[in-house]
Every structure is written in structure tokens, then in C-alpha cells.
Amino acid sequence: MTSLLAALALQTAANPAAPAATPDCSLSNADLEANRALTFEEFDQYRSTLRSTAWNLSMAGCHAASAEADQDYLIHGPILTDRQYVVVRWHMALSLARAGREAEAIPLAAASIAPVEPSEDQFDWNTYVRGVWGFLTKRQEVLEASLTTLKAAPGGRNAINARALGRLSKCFDRPYAEAVEAGTCAVE
């Protein structure tokens, strides 16, 4: 998620005044088959030039197609590690939420809680997941508790995710896609 937010910010900063071209959101059987041959890093972590990967579809604004690609990859792609399954489910949840399908995103978000893995920067994945889940389920107390925890946590990734939760908190009554995209929802 951190990489997705950074890539979106760079994409916007690179050409903020450019007219938005209509992206190709089609997803053929051949696209799905090509995705299935990719490693997790190629499929989910922006390391492929294929237009049809979930990552690249999401970056193009094709959120429903991205979720479809994620689902197919989970069913037909390579066997992943537990952590990789969590990440693909998480990205599918975010794509569904951005596509306006928040109710479908909720159980996937809940299924994205992961065993705690120590990291050098004390990255707090589960608190972020709970915060987004709180937004999607309209449990503001869960979102606010997660936001408070991440604001106090060390590390750059926690700071990025605290800002993301801050957007959701600021625009709590809006749909997820608006809260993550609208300039009026931005926080420092």
C-alpha cells in the first residue's frame, strides 16, 4: 500500500495538469493467463510492464478490473507465501473500495490482518488495516484509534499510512474513493 500511495503521488506530481485519458480497463482471458505466469513481485509490486496486472490496472484507475485480476491470480496463479496472499487480498479490497464496492471490500480487509512480522522501521500493518476497515464499516472509533496509534508510531511507512487514515478521518462521511482522492480530504 505504501508503494501504491507513493506511486500515485509521483504520477500526479509528474503531470498534474494533463487531461485524463480514458484508460483501457479491458481484461481478456489472454491477459489473465499472462498474469498467472507472473511472480508475486511482477504481478502485485509494479515490476511488470503488462497493462493487465492488478498493480498496473489500479494505477490506471481501472479498479474493478484490478480486483478481477487479483481474484483470478489468487485462484489460478502461483502458490504464494501467507504474507503475499495477505497483500493481494488487501490490494483487492482497496480496489473494490475505490470502485465503489465497499461492502465487498469489507471481508477482504478483515482477512488482511497478518501475523506480526518484525521490521526495522516497526511497520504497523495491522493497525493500518484495522483503520481502513473501521472506515469501510463506518466504525469511526476504530478508525480514530488506529490513526492515533499510527501517528505516534516510528517509521516512514507508519507516517504515510497515518496520513492515509487522516484522509479517511477527515472525510469519514464520503465514499472511500472520494476520501482517498479528493483534494479537500488531504492532510498534512
C-alpha positions in Angstrom: 0.0 0.0 0.0 2.8 2.4 0.8 4.3 1.8 -2.6 0.9 2.4 -4.2 0.4 5.7 -2.4 3.9 6.8 -3.4 3.4 5.8 -7.0 0.1 7.6 -7.2 1.6 10.8 -5.7 4.5 10.7 -8.2 2.1 10.1 -11.1 0.0 13.1 -10.0 3.0 15.3 -9.3 4.7 14.5 -12.7 1.8 15.9 -14.7 -1.0 17.4 -12.6 -2.5 19.5 -15.5 -2.6 16.7 -18.1 -6.0 15.8 -19.3 -7.1 12.4 -18.1 -7.1 9.9 -20.9 -9.6 7.1 -20.7 -7.7 4.1 -19.6 -8.1 0.7 -21.3 -9.7 -1.3 -18.5 -10.5 -4.4 -20.5 -9.3 -7.7 -19.2 -9.2 -10.7 -21.6 -8.7 -14.3 -20.9 -5.2 -14.0 -22.5 -4.5 -11.1 -20.1 -5.5 -13.3 -17.1 -3.4 -16.2 -18.4 -0.4 -13.9 -18.8 -0.8 -12.6 -15.2 -0.9 -16.2 -13.9 2.6 -16.8 -15.1 4.0 -13.8 -13.2 5.7 -13.9 -9.8 4.1 -12.0 -6.9 6.5 -9.2 -7.3 5.8 -8.9 -11.0 2.0 -9.1 -10.6 1.5 -7.1 -7.4 4.6 -5.0 -6.8 4.9 -2.9 -10.0 7.6 -5.0 -11.6 5.8 -5.8 -14.8 5.1 -3.8 -17.9 2.0 -5.8 -18.7 -1.0 -3.5 -18.7 -3.2 -6.3 -17.2 -1.5 -6.7 -13.8 -3.6 -5.7 -10.9 -1.0 -3.1 -9.9 -0.9 -1.5 -13.4 -4.7 -1.6 -13.7 -5.1 0.1 -10.4 -2.5 2.7 -11.3 -4.5 3.4 -14.5 -7.7 3.9 -12.5 -9.2 0.5 -13.5 -10.1 -0.5 -10.0 -12.9 -3.1 -10.8 -10.6 -4.7 -13.4 -7.7 -4.7 -10.9 -9.9 -6.5 -8.3 -10.9 -9.0 -11.0 -7.2 -9.6 -11.9 -6.4 -10.1 -8.2 -9.1 -12.6 -7.7 -8.1 -14.6 -10.8 -4.4 -14.5 -9.7 -5.4 -15.8 -6.2 -7.3 -18.7 -7.8 -5.1 -19.6 -10.7 -1.7 -18.0 -10.1 1.3 -19.5 -8.4 1.2 -20.6 -4.8 2.1 -17.6 -2.6 3.5 -17.2 0.8 1.0 -16.3 3.6 2.2 -12.7 3.5 1.8 -12.5 -0.2 -1.8 -13.8 0.0 -2.5 -11.1 2.6 -1.1 -8.4 0.4 -3.0 -9.5 -2.7 -6.3 -9.7 -0.7 -5.5 -6.2 0.7 -5.0 -4.7 -2.7 -8.2 -6.4 -3.9 -10.1 -4.9 -1.0 -8.7 -1.4 -1.8 -9.5 -1.8 -5.5 -13.1 -2.8 -4.7 -13.5 0.1 -2.3 -12.1 2.5 -4.9 -14.6 1.0 -7.5 -17.4 1.9 -5.1 -17.9 -1.7 -3.9 -17.2 -1.0 -0.3 -19.4 -3.8 1.1 -17.4 -6.4 -1.0 -14.2 -4.9 0.3 -15.0 -5.2 4.0 -14.5 -9.0 4.4 -11.3 -8.9 2.3 -10.0 -6.1 4.5 -10.8 -8.1 7.6 -8.9 -11.1 6.1 -5.8 -8.9 5.6 -4.8 -8.9 9.2 -1.4 -10.6 9.2 0.9 -12.3 11.7 3.1 -9.6 13.2 6.4 -9.6 11.4 9.2 -7.6 12.9 10.7 -4.9 10.7 13.5 -2.5 11.0 11.1 0.5 10.9 8.5 -1.0 13.2 5.9 -1.0 10.4 2.4 -1.5 11.9 0.5 -3.2 9.1 -2.4 -4.4 11.2 -3.2 -1.1 12.8 -3.5 0.4 9.3 -5.7 -2.4 8.1 -8.0 -2.0 11.1 -8.2 1.7 10.4 -9.3 1.3 6.8 -11.7 -1.5 8.0 -13.1 1.0 10.5 -13.7 3.5 7.7 -15.4 0.9 5.4 -17.6 -0.4 8.2 -18.3 3.2 9.5 -16.9 2.4 12.9 -15.3 5.8 13.5 -13.9 4.8 16.9 -11.8 2.0 15.2 -10.5 4.4 12.6 -9.6 7.1 15.1 -7.9 4.6 17.5 -5.8 3.3 14.6 -5.0 6.9 13.4 -3.8 7.8 16.9 -1.6 4.7 17.1 0.0 5.3 13.7 0.6 9.0 14.4 2.6 8.0 17.4 4.5 5.2 15.7 8.0 5.5 14.4 9.0 4.9 10.8 8.2 6.4 7.4 5.7 3.7 6.4 3.7 4.3 9.5 3.7 8.1 8.8 2.5 7.5 5.2 -0.3 5.3 6.5 -1.2 7.7 9.3 -1.7 10.4 6.6 -3.9 8.0 4.6 -6.0 7.3 7.7 -6.1 11.0 8.3 -7.7 11.5 4.9 -10.3 8.9 5.8 -11.0 10.5 9.1 -11.3 14.0 7.6 -13.8 12.7 5.0 -15.4 10.0 7.1 -18.9 10.5 5.6 -17.7 10.2 2.0 -17.3 7.1 -0.1 -13.8 5.6 0.1 -12.8 6.6 -3.4 -13.6 10.2 -2.7 -11.8 10.2 0.7 -8.6 8.9 -0.9 -8.7 11.1 -4.0 -10.4 14.4 -3.1 -8.1 17.3 -2.5 -10.3 18.6 0.2 -9.5 15.4 2.2 -5.8 15.9 2.2 -4.0 16.2 5.5 -0.5 17.4 6.4 
